[in-house]
Amino acid sequence: MAARSHSSLAPAFALAYALLVAYACLHPLTGWRDSGLPAFDWLWAPWPKYFILEDLLFNILGYLPLGLLLAAALPAQWRFARKALVAALLAGLFSFGLEALQNYLPSRVASNLDLGGNAAGGLLGALAGARWGGALLGPQGRLQRWRARSVIGGRSGEAGLVLIGLWLLGQLGATDLVFASGDLRSLLGIPAPLPFRPERFIAFDTALTASGLLAIGLFVRCMTRGASPLPVLAVIALGIGAKSLATWIFFEPGAPLAWLTPGAERGLVIGGALLLPALLLPRLAQHAIAGTSLLLATALVNLIPENPYLPFDRRLAGFSNVFSFHGLTGLVDSLWPYAALAYLSALGLWRGEHLAAAPASAQPAPRRRARR
């Protein structure tokens, strides 16, 4: 069968990233109204005398991956200039549409400066994607070869990779809990059901971290081929790195490991001790334990008391992009385990043969019948 002219990974990633950007730009999606001003009056407004450089850089960096993914999703036979131009134009039009919608949200301000920063980021990403996108995401690219070798095939594998990316994004949220997702309290405005006590918080933190580590480790195993633990360890390491970065930015500048509380430390040890032997179990058992661990971790994160000793850095509250990013990561972090449970259920229904099959490295070679 001839290879397709473009990778199916890039369109899936581009669509997922575009949806995330749209939510971040339109968060909190409430209070829609007509301001009475001309719909595109902001587009011709004078250039602002004062602006926050960090916000402008955030806009550029936020749209850079979108331009890259859009360029990588375009047909491989297109020339460099055509791919870069079309991808940059799509990113710019997408930003223009979101800025126009912001004009109808009381908590957002449409800005030609934001549009310029977004368009610049999309252009830079489009140039990078037109140049290197094929080598990374193309049919014969590195990521595509790794995906064919290490991840289950079809849409199931693509959906699993998107969910892993969303889980990593959730670890960048402004929460001090590691490997914890599914907290609906902040999303629904529900207070913590239990008051804070040090011994109670440590116990919850330990159980939550251990079950969360076991859940994400086995979730990765359920969507990968073979028996190598490297993909599992890589995702866990990336998650710890993302949580450390978020802690350094949002909570304790200069102390990226402030999230490593006594409970989290114990939970990592216990979760690791449970995960290592679980990686040797049959796939069906791993699938069941992954779902059970996800349910347990989700229940615990909705019961754990609030930690009053690691407050959010209020200096960042004035940055509009921090508000958008916090809303985005909060939504992803709150809904991720429910999407992951649905994925595991679908994986069991649609790809039962993958779960029931033993790893290729563990299957004995077929015997040849000796000739008489």
Backbone torsions as a table, in degrees:
resi	resn	phi	psi	omega
1	MET	NA	133.2	-178.8
2	ALA	-69.2	145.7	177.9
3	ALA	-70.4	144.9	177.3
4	ARG	-69.8	155.0	-175.7
5	SER	-74.2	-16.3	176.5
6	HIS	-145.2	156.5	-176.8
7	SER	-77.7	145.0	175.4
8	SER	-79.2	-13.4	179.3
9	LEU	-71.0	-45.4	-175.8
10	ALA	-60.7	-46.6	177.2
11	PRO	-61.3	-39.2	179.4
12	ALA	-64.5	-44.8	179.2
13	PHE	-66.4	-40.0	-179.8
14	ALA	-64.1	-42.2	179.0
15	LEU	-64.7	-45.2	179.9
16	ALA	-62.5	-42.5	-178.9
17	TYR	-68.3	-38.0	178.6
18	ALA	-63.5	-39.5	177.7
19	LEU	-64.4	-39.2	178.0
20	LEU	-65.3	-42.4	178.6
21	VAL	-63.5	-41.4	179.9
22	ALA	-61.8	-43.3	179.4
23	TYR	-65.5	-42.5	-179.4
24	ALA	-62.0	-38.5	-177.9
25	CYS	-75.0	-26.2	-176.4
26	LEU	-106.8	2.1	177.9
27	HIS	-60.8	134.0	11.8
28	PRO	-98.1	15.2	173.3
29	LEU	62.0	30.1	179.4
30	THR	-131.4	156.6	176.2
31	GLY	80.4	28.0	-179.0
32	TRP	-59.1	133.3	179.6
33	ARG	-160.6	162.3	175.4
34	ASP	-92.8	118.9	-177.2
35	SER	-73.4	-13.3	-177.6
36	GLY	87.2	-9.7	178.5
37	LEU	-85.8	158.0	174.8
38	PRO	-55.8	139.6	-171.6
39	ALA	-59.9	-32.5	-175.8
40	PHE	-117.8	26.1	179.2
41	ASP	-64.4	-31.9	-179.9
42	TRP	-65.0	-26.4	-176.0
43	LEU	-67.8	-30.5	-177.6
44	TRP	-104.9	11.3	179.8
45	ALA	-66.4	150.4	177.7
46	PRO	-60.2	151.4	177.9
47	TRP	-63.3	130.2	-175.6
48	PRO	-63.3	141.6	178.1
49	LYS	-71.3	-33.6	-177.8
50	TYR	-127.4	138.6	175.5
51	PHE	-152.8	161.3	-179.6
52	ILE	-91.2	117.6	-177.0
53	LEU	-59.7	-37.6	-179.4
54	GLU	-61.7	-37.3	178.2
55	ASP	-64.4	-42.0	179.6
56	LEU	-64.4	-43.7	178.1
57	LEU	-64.0	-37.7	178.5
58	PHE	-62.8	-40.2	177.7
59	ASN	-63.1	-44.1	-179.7
60	ILE	-63.0	-48.4	-178.4
61	LEU	-67.4	-31.0	-179.5
62	GLY	-69.1	-33.2	-178.3
63	TYR	-94.7	-9.8	179.5
64	LEU	-61.7	-48.1	177.3
65	PRO	-62.6	-32.9	179.5
66	LEU	-64.5	-45.6	177.1
67	GLY	-61.4	-39.5	179.3
68	LEU	-63.9	-47.1	-178.1
69	LEU	-67.4	-37.6	177.7
70	LEU	-63.9	-42.8	178.7
71	ALA	-65.0	-39.5	179.6
72	ALA	-68.6	-25.7	-179.0
73	ALA	-80.6	-14.8	-179.2
74	LEU	-75.0	158.5	-178.0
75	PRO	-53.7	137.9	-175.4
76	ALA	-66.2	-26.5	-177.1
77	GLN	-77.2	-8.6	177.1
78	TRP	-68.7	148.0	178.1
79	ARG	-73.6	163.3	-176.1
80	PHE	-56.3	-49.4	-175.6
81	ALA	-63.9	-40.1	-179.0
82	ARG	-66.3	-43.8	179.7
83	LYS	-64.2	-44.8	-178.8
84	ALA	-64.2	-42.5	-178.0
85	LEU	-66.0	-46.7	-178.4
86	VAL	-65.5	-43.6	-179.6
87	ALA	-64.5	-42.6	178.6
88	ALA	-64.9	-39.0	178.8
89	LEU	-65.4	-42.2	178.5
90	LEU	-63.2	-43.2	178.6
91	ALA	-63.6	-41.8	179.2
92	GLY	-65.2	-42.4	178.1
93	LEU	-65.8	-36.8	177.3
94	PHE	-63.2	-44.5	177.8
95	SER	-64.3	-40.7	179.0
96	PHE	-60.5	-42.9	178.8
97	GLY	-63.2	-40.7	179.4
98	LEU	-68.6	-40.4	177.5
99	GLU	-63.2	-38.3	178.2
100	ALA	-64.6	-38.3	177.7
101	LEU	-68.6	-32.6	178.4
102	GLN	-61.6	-22.5	179.3
103	ASN	-63.9	-16.2	-178.6
104	TYR	-106.5	10.1	177.9
105	LEU	-113.0	125.0	-177.5
106	PRO	-67.1	-24.4	-178.2
107	SER	-89.5	-0.6	-178.6
108	ARG	-122.4	156.7	179.3
109	VAL	-129.4	116.2	176.0
110	ALA	-68.3	137.7	-173.5
111	SER	-143.7	133.1	174.1
112	ASN	-70.8	-24.0	175.7
113	LEU	-67.9	-42.4	176.6
114	ASP	-63.3	-41.6	178.3
115	LEU	-60.7	-42.8	178.3
116	GLY	-63.4	-42.9	178.1
117	GLY	-64.7	-42.0	178.3
118	ASN	-63.8	-43.6	179.7
119	ALA	-64.1	-38.3	177.8
120	ALA	-64.6	-42.9	177.2
121	GLY	-63.8	-41.0	177.2
122	GLY	-63.2	-37.9	178.4
123	LEU	-65.8	-45.6	178.7
124	LEU	-61.6	-43.0	178.0
125	GLY	-65.4	-38.4	178.8
126	ALA	-63.9	-40.7	177.2
127	LEU	-63.0	-43.2	179.0
128	ALA	-66.6	-40.8	-179.7
129	GLY	-67.7	-38.0	177.6
130	ALA	-66.5	-29.2	-178.5
131	ARG	-87.3	-46.5	-173.1
132	TRP	-117.8	-5.3	-177.2
133	GLY	-60.7	-39.1	179.6
134	GLY	-65.1	-39.8	179.4
135	ALA	-67.2	-25.9	-178.7
136	LEU	-95.2	-46.0	-172.1
137	LEU	-115.9	-1.7	-178.5
138	GLY	-68.9	174.6	-178.1
139	PRO	-57.1	-31.7	177.7
140	GLN	-111.1	16.6	-178.9
141	GLY	-73.7	170.1	-176.1
142	ARG	-63.5	-46.2	-178.3
143	LEU	-65.9	-38.4	179.7
144	GLN	-67.5	-39.5	177.6
145	ARG	-66.1	-41.7	176.9
146	TRP	-63.9	-40.0	-179.9
147	ARG	-63.4	-43.8	179.2
148	ALA	-65.9	-31.1	-177.6
149	ARG	-83.6	-33.3	-167.7
150	SER	-116.4	-19.0	-173.9
151	VAL	-117.3	146.8	179.2
152	ILE	-59.4	152.1	-173.5
153	GLY	-81.2	175.5	175.4
154	GLY	75.1	-168.6	-179.9
155	ARG	-65.5	-25.3	179.2
156	SER	-61.7	-43.1	178.5
157	GLY	-66.4	-41.2	179.0
158	GLU	-64.3	-43.1	178.5
159	ALA	-63.2	-37.9	177.9
160	GLY	-64.1	-41.4	177.9
161	LEU	-64.3	-39.8	177.2
162	VAL	-62.8	-41.1	179.3
163	LEU	-65.8	-37.1	176.3
164	ILE	-64.0	-42.8	176.8
165	GLY	-61.6	-39.5	177.9
166	LEU	-67.6	-36.5	177.2
167	TRP	-63.3	-42.8	177.5
168	LEU	-63.7	-38.7	176.5
169	LEU	-62.5	-40.3	178.5
170	GLY	-62.9	-29.3	178.2
171	GLN	-69.2	-15.3	177.5
172	LEU	-85.5	2.7	-178.8
173	GLY	-72.2	163.9	-177.6
174	ALA	-84.2	65.2	174.6
175	THR	-134.8	146.9	-176.6
176	ASP	-88.8	-0.5	-177.8
177	LEU	-92.5	133.7	-179.1
178	VAL	-96.4	141.5	179.5
179	PHE	58.3	26.1	-178.8
180	ALA	-110.8	126.2	177.5
181	SER	-147.5	163.1	180.0
182	GLY	97.3	10.3	-179.5
183	ASP	-74.8	110.3	-179.7
184	LEU	-94.1	-2.6	-175.9
185	ARG	-65.1	-47.8	-179.7
186	SER	-68.9	-33.3	-179.3
187	LEU	-68.4	-35.2	-177.3
188	LEU	-103.9	0.1	-180.0
189	GLY	70.7	34.9	-178.6
190	ILE	-100.1	130.2	178.9
191	PRO	-72.3	162.3	177.5
192	ALA	-63.0	133.2	-176.1
193	PRO	-74.3	-18.1	-176.2
194	LEU	-122.4	139.4	175.9
195	PRO	-71.9	158.2	-178.2
196	PHE	-77.3	128.1	168.2
197	ARG	-137.7	135.2	-174.2
198	PRO	-52.8	-48.4	-177.0
199	GLU	-67.1	-34.7	178.6
200	ARG	-68.9	-43.9	-179.6
201	PHE	-63.2	-41.6	-179.7
202	ILE	-63.0	-41.7	179.7
203	ALA	-63.9	-45.6	178.1
204	PHE	-63.7	-43.4	-178.2
205	ASP	-62.2	-40.4	178.7
206	THR	-62.8	-51.1	-178.8
207	ALA	-65.2	-38.4	-179.4
208	LEU	-66.7	-45.3	-179.8
209	THR	-65.4	-42.3	-179.6
210	ALA	-64.0	-47.3	-179.4
211	SER	-68.7	-35.7	177.4
212	GLY	-66.4	-40.2	177.5
213	LEU	-64.6	-44.8	178.7
214	LEU	-63.2	-39.3	-177.7
215	ALA	-66.0	-49.2	-177.0
216	ILE	-69.6	-35.1	178.4
217	GLY	-62.9	-46.2	-179.6
218	LEU	-75.8	-27.1	174.2
219	PHE	-61.7	-45.3	177.7
220	VAL	-62.8	-41.5	-179.0
221	ARG	-63.0	-36.4	-177.5
222	CYS	-66.4	-22.0	-177.5
223	MET	-107.3	7.4	-179.2
224	THR	-114.1	160.0	176.7
225	ARG	-94.4	163.7	173.0
226	GLY	71.4	-175.3	-175.3
227	ALA	-112.8	5.4	-177.5
228	SER	-69.3	133.8	177.5
229	PRO	-83.6	-1.2	-174.2
230	LEU	-60.4	-44.6	177.5
231	PRO	-60.2	-38.4	178.9
232	VAL	-63.7	-48.6	-179.0
233	LEU	-64.9	-36.4	-179.7
234	ALA	-65.3	-43.8	179.7
235	VAL	-65.3	-41.0	178.5
236	ILE	-63.6	-42.8	178.8
237	ALA	-63.8	-41.1	177.3
238	LEU	-64.6	-37.5	177.7
239	GLY	-64.2	-41.9	177.2
240	ILE	-65.0	-40.4	177.3
241	GLY	-63.7	-41.5	178.6
242	ALA	-64.6	-41.9	178.9
243	LYS	-65.6	-38.2	177.9
244	SER	-65.3	-40.6	178.0
245	LEU	-64.2	-43.8	179.4
246	ALA	-64.1	-39.1	178.7
247	THR	-64.6	-41.1	179.5
248	TRP	-64.5	-36.5	-177.5
249	ILE	-81.4	-47.5	-168.4
250	PHE	-95.2	-21.6	-172.8
251	PHE	-120.2	-65.0	-172.1
252	GLU	-127.6	90.2	175.8
253	PRO	-58.1	129.0	-178.1
254	GLY	88.9	-3.4	179.5
255	ALA	-133.2	71.6	-175.4
256	PRO	-66.5	-17.4	-179.2
257	LEU	-100.2	21.5	178.2
258	ALA	-64.3	-21.2	177.4
259	TRP	-70.7	-16.8	-175.4
260	LEU	-80.1	71.2	177.7
261	THR	-74.3	168.0	176.4
262	PRO	-55.4	-39.1	178.3
263	GLY	-66.9	-42.8	178.9
264	ALA	-64.6	-38.7	179.5
265	GLU	-63.3	-45.6	178.0
266	ARG	-65.4	-39.4	179.7
267	GLY	-63.1	-38.2	177.1
268	LEU	-63.7	-40.7	179.5
269	VAL	-65.8	-47.9	-178.7
270	ILE	-66.7	-44.8	179.3
271	GLY	-62.2	-40.8	176.7
272	GLY	-64.3	-39.4	178.6
273	ALA	-65.7	-30.7	176.8
274	LEU	-81.0	-34.0	-175.5
275	LEU	-71.1	-41.3	-175.2
276	LEU	-58.1	-51.5	176.6
277	PRO	-69.0	-28.5	179.5
278	ALA	-65.5	-26.8	178.2
279	LEU	-68.6	-14.5	179.5
280	LEU	-95.2	-5.0	-178.2
281	LEU	-76.8	163.7	173.5
282	PRO	-61.1	156.6	-175.7
283	ARG	-60.5	-39.6	-179.4
284	LEU	-62.5	-39.4	177.6
285	ALA	-67.1	-40.4	177.3
286	GLN	-62.1	-40.3	179.3
287	HIS	-61.8	-44.4	-179.7
288	ALA	-67.0	-42.0	-179.5
289	ILE	-67.9	-36.3	178.0
290	ALA	-60.6	-47.0	179.0
291	GLY	-64.6	-41.5	179.1
292	THR	-64.9	-41.8	179.2
293	SER	-65.1	-38.5	176.8
294	LEU	-62.1	-43.4	178.6
295	LEU	-62.9	-43.2	-179.5
296	LEU	-64.6	-46.9	-179.4
297	ALA	-63.0	-37.9	179.6
298	THR	-67.0	-39.3	176.9
299	ALA	-65.4	-42.0	-177.6
300	LEU	-66.7	-39.0	-176.8
301	VAL	-68.4	-22.3	176.5
302	ASN	-88.4	-5.0	179.3
303	LEU	-111.2	-22.3	-173.6
304	ILE	-64.6	138.1	177.5
305	PRO	-67.1	157.6	176.3
306	GLU	-70.7	142.4	178.1
307	ASN	-92.0	110.2	-177.4
308	PRO	-82.3	-2.7	-172.9
309	TYR	-99.6	3.7	177.1
310	LEU	-134.8	72.1	-174.3
311	PRO	-75.4	156.0	176.0
312	PHE	-65.1	139.3	179.3
313	ASP	-70.6	106.1	-175.2
314	ARG	-68.8	-13.4	178.1
315	ARG	-64.5	-23.2	-177.6
316	LEU	-87.2	-6.1	-174.2
317	ALA	-65.3	-25.0	-177.8
318	GLY	-79.9	-8.1	-178.9
319	PHE	-88.3	120.4	-177.0
320	SER	-64.6	-35.3	-179.3
321	ASN	-70.4	-29.5	174.2
322	VAL	-65.2	-40.3	175.9
323	PHE	-59.6	-44.4	179.5
324	SER	-65.8	-45.4	-178.0
325	PHE	-65.7	-40.2	178.8
326	HIS	-63.7	-40.2	177.1
327	GLY	-65.2	-39.2	179.5
328	LEU	-65.9	-52.1	-178.5
329	THR	-65.1	-33.8	177.7
330	GLY	-63.6	-42.6	178.7
331	LEU	-65.6	-46.9	-179.6
332	VAL	-61.0	-44.9	-178.4
333	ASP	-65.1	-35.3	-178.5
334	SER	-72.2	-36.7	-173.3
335	LEU	-97.0	-11.4	-171.6
336	TRP	-59.1	-49.4	-175.2
337	PRO	-62.6	-29.4	179.5
338	TYR	-71.4	-38.6	173.9
339	ALA	-67.1	-38.0	179.1
340	ALA	-66.0	-39.5	177.1
341	LEU	-64.6	-40.5	176.5
342	ALA	-63.5	-38.7	178.7
343	TYR	-64.6	-45.1	179.3
344	LEU	-62.3	-38.8	177.9
345	SER	-64.3	-45.1	178.7
346	ALA	-65.1	-36.8	179.5
347	LEU	-63.4	-39.2	178.1
348	GLY	-67.7	-31.9	-179.1
349	LEU	-81.0	-42.5	-172.2
350	TRP	-90.2	-29.4	-174.4
351	ARG	-128.4	45.8	179.2
352	GLY	-60.7	-29.3	179.7
353	GLU	-67.3	-30.8	177.3
354	HIS	-68.7	-42.0	-178.3
355	LEU	-71.3	-35.7	-177.3
356	ALA	-77.7	-22.4	-176.6
357	ALA	-75.8	143.4	174.8
358	ALA	-77.3	155.0	176.0
359	PRO	-54.8	146.1	-176.3
360	ALA	-58.4	-34.9	-178.5
361	SER	-70.1	-19.4	-176.9
362	ALA	-96.0	-8.2	-177.9
363	GLN	-83.8	132.0	178.9
364	PRO	-70.7	148.7	178.4
365	ALA	-67.8	142.0	-179.5
366	PRO	-65.0	140.5	-179.5
367	ARG	-86.4	141.9	176.2
368	ARG	-95.5	134.5	178.7
369	ARG	-71.9	126.8	-179.3
370	ALA	-67.0	140.4	178.0
371	ARG	-77.4	139.9	177.5
372	ARG	-92.4	NA	NA
